[in-house]
Amino acid sequence: MTNTQLFNKLSTLGLPFMKTNKEMDTRQALVEVVGSHDLRLWEAFPVLLVNAAKDYSFNALDLQNNLDSPDDRENYLGLLAVSVALYDSYHLRFAWANKLKKAFSEKMQTELQKMKKSLAENGHFVCGRTEFSSDRLKKMFDMYYEKDSAASQKKDVVYDRLALEYALSQLFSPKQVELLKKRAEGVPFTKTEKEYYSRAVKRKVSALANMEVQKMARRVVDGV
């Protein structure tokens, strides 16, 4: 498949690739994007990765086994690092992304910090043998939120979602946030998840739902 064909195929998701299409296997799309060696598609990788990770069974590290060449596997790991650095720059906390960071080698951890510094300074950085522009990466990521917002007719919904992600990250661990989302979406827990939720999350959520606690928090925030 040529890069042009792949680009057109990914367009069925609705550029920039975040509208899920039943005919599009997002896992296979990730593999094909890595193998394309097309910078335009690599810049969209963080967006596509978020989409793939909406499936709770998705394991980003396992996907490297679907890549044939050592170079592509190395490029894939590099793109994972680029993605995690970008999410951190937006203060987005995903349980699966946190697991990725813990699994990164010491060398990749060092590269990740360099990427985060470049993103903070809106500069350029090299991943593998490819140079990335922080500005272009951010614009691609921003395009998703603008497009997603337009579809819902409420741009505020998108920013509220970002604010919620950030607020939750201040109160709960990435794993606990993952469980809260599963609970809110009606996704069944495993036995272990159910026990952990009851033991470590439920009481905290109940306290947050208490109206008196909310009123006190508002008075503190407002300085009253």
Beta strands, then each sheet from edge to edge (+ up, - down):
strand 1: 124-127
strand 2: 130-133
sheet 1: 1+ 2-
end
